[in-house]
Amino acid sequence: MDYIIGNELMEEFRDGIFALRTRRFGTVAEIMVKRLYDLDESGSLAFDKRDRHSKERIEVKFSTVMKENDDKIRDDNVIDQCKKANLANRAMKSSETNRYSFDCNIQQVKRKEFDLLYYGLFFADSIEVYKMTSDEVLDCPGYSDKQHRGNEGEGQFHLNESNIEYHRRNFLERVLTYAELYNLLEH
């Protein structure tokens, strides 16, 4: 049963998601995708989830969207740059993708280990969920299969102001509000 959730609670929830790092943030995204698409655990370290009907191997990769810093940190601006780094100043709304520079790296993409990739962006006001096949990754603008020296079969691509509309046109699966995500995770 859905119910109205206050703005203050939603801001606290969203800010908490933005404060999570690496594995903990990734786990939230994995649980979200699992519940959105009724997926099973993978039972493998090679990929994140499995479609219980088609048996497809599912990988999940998400990023928070932050406006790029406007300046390098130097001796004369270190305090100012620290103050500007907070979430209220840097978290970007989905409608601001043509106003500010941003760069979200979808990394550790091991194409041979999955059939479907759910990837996406946590904006300040919504979450955009995208989906592509492992073969479609090859044609993704900026995809590189050379993430780190010696890591064969592991690649990456970026979502930024220059290619976000391509991803929205071709791979956008759905958009969620934070209230919808909260309700999804609570049940």
C-alpha positions in Angstrom: 0.0 0.0 0.0 1.5 3.3 -1.0 1.2 6.3 1.2 2.2 10.0 1.2 5.8 10.5 2.5 6.9 13.9 3.8 9.4 16.0 2.0 11.8 16.1 5.0 11.8 12.3 5.2 12.4 12.0 1.4 15.3 14.4 1.6 16.8 12.5 4.5 16.4 9.2 2.5 17.8 10.7 -0.7 20.7 12.3 1.1 21.5 9.0 2.8 21.6 7.3 -0.6 24.0 9.9 -1.9 26.2 9.5 1.2 26.6 5.7 0.7 29.9 4.7 -0.9 30.8 2.0 -3.4 29.5 -1.4 -2.3 26.8 -0.1 0.0 25.4 2.2 -2.7 25.6 -0.6 -5.2 23.6 -2.9 -2.9 20.8 -0.3 -2.7 20.7 -0.2 -6.5 20.7 -4.0 -6.8 17.8 -4.3 -4.3 15.9 -1.6 -6.2 16.3 -3.5 -9.6 15.6 -6.8 -8.0 12.2 -5.6 -6.7 11.3 -3.5 -9.8 11.8 -6.5 -12.1 11.1 -9.4 -9.8 14.5 -10.9 -10.1 16.3 -13.6 -8.1 19.7 -13.6 -6.5 22.4 -14.8 -8.9 24.0 -17.4 -6.8 27.3 -16.3 -8.4 29.9 -13.7 -7.8 30.2 -13.1 -11.6 26.9 -11.2 -12.0 24.3 -9.6 -9.7 20.8 -11.0 -10.3 19.0 -13.6 -12.5 15.7 -13.4 -14.2 13.6 -16.2 -12.8 11.6 -16.7 -16.0 14.2 -16.2 -18.8 17.2 -17.2 -16.7 19.1 -14.2 -18.1 22.1 -13.1 -16.1 21.6 -9.5 -14.9 24.3 -6.9 -14.0 23.4 -3.7 -12.1 25.5 -0.5 -12.3 24.3 2.9 -11.0 25.9 6.3 -10.1 24.9 9.4 -8.3 24.9 12.6 -10.4 26.9 15.4 -9.1 27.8 18.7 -10.7 31.4 18.8 -11.5 33.5 20.9 -9.2 34.0 24.4 -10.5 37.6 24.7 -9.5 40.6 22.7 -8.3 41.5 22.7 -4.6 44.4 25.0 -3.9 45.9 26.6 -0.8 43.9 29.8 -1.3 40.5 28.2 -1.8 40.5 24.9 0.2 37.9 26.1 2.8 35.6 27.4 0.0 35.9 24.2 -2.0 35.0 22.1 1.0 31.9 24.2 1.7 30.8 23.9 -2.0 31.3 20.1 -2.0 28.1 19.3 0.1 25.2 17.5 -1.4 22.9 20.6 -1.4 25.3 22.4 -3.7 26.4 19.6 -6.0 23.5 17.1 -6.4 22.0 17.7 -9.8 18.4 17.5 -10.9 17.4 15.5 -13.9 16.3 18.7 -15.7 19.8 20.3 -15.3 21.7 17.9 -17.6 22.2 20.6 -20.2 23.1 23.3 -17.7 25.9 21.7 -15.8 28.8 19.4 -16.5 28.8 16.0 -14.9 30.5 12.7 -15.4 29.1 9.3 -14.2 31.4 6.3 -14.8 29.7 3.0 -15.3 32.7 0.7 -14.6 33.8 -2.9 -14.2 31.5 -3.9 -17.1 32.3 -7.5 -17.8 30.2 -8.1 -20.9 30.8 -11.9 -21.1 29.4 -12.3 -17.5 25.9 -10.9 -18.2 23.0 -10.9 -20.7 21.3 -7.7 -19.5 22.7 -4.6 -17.9 20.5 -2.4 -15.8 22.3 0.9 -15.2 21.2 4.3 -14.2 21.5 7.6 -12.5 20.4 8.8 -9.1 19.6 12.5 -9.6 18.6 14.9 -6.8 14.9 14.7 -7.9 14.5 11.2 -9.5 16.2 8.0 -10.5 16.5 7.1 -14.2 16.8 3.3 -14.9 18.3 2.2 -18.2 18.6 -1.3 -19.8 20.8 -2.7 -22.5 22.0 -6.1 -23.6 25.6 -7.1 -23.3 25.9 -6.8 -27.1 24.5 -3.2 -27.1 27.3 -2.2 -24.7 29.8 -2.4 -27.5 28.0 0.4 -29.4 27.6 2.6 -26.4 29.2 6.0 -27.0 32.6 6.1 -25.3 32.6 2.4 -24.3 36.1 1.2 -23.7 37.0 -2.4 -22.9 40.3 -1.3 -21.4 39.4 -0.1 -17.9 42.6 -1.0 -16.2 45.9 -2.3 -17.6 45.8 -6.1 -17.7 42.0 -6.4 -17.0 40.8 -8.3 -20.1 37.1 -8.3 -20.7 36.4 -5.5 -18.2 35.3 -2.1 -19.6 33.5 1.1 -18.8 31.5 4.0 -20.3 30.5 7.4 -19.1 27.2 9.2 -18.9 27.6 12.9 -19.1 26.0 16.1 -20.6 27.2 15.1 -24.1 25.6 11.7 -24.3 22.7 11.6 -21.7 20.1 12.2 -24.4 21.4 9.3 -26.4 20.9 7.0 -23.3 17.5 8.5 -22.6 16.3 8.0 -26.2 17.6 4.5 -26.6 17.8 2.7 -23.3 15.6 4.5 -20.7 13.4 1.9 -19.0 11.7 3.9 -16.3 12.0 6.9 -14.0 11.3 6.7 -10.3 10.7 9.3 -7.6 12.3 8.9 -4.2 8.9 8.3 -2.7 8.3 5.4 -5.2 11.7 4.0 -4.3 11.0 4.3 -0.6 7.7 2.5 -1.0 9.4 -0.2 -3.1 12.1 -0.8 -0.6 9.9 -0.7 2.4 7.6 -3.6 1.3 
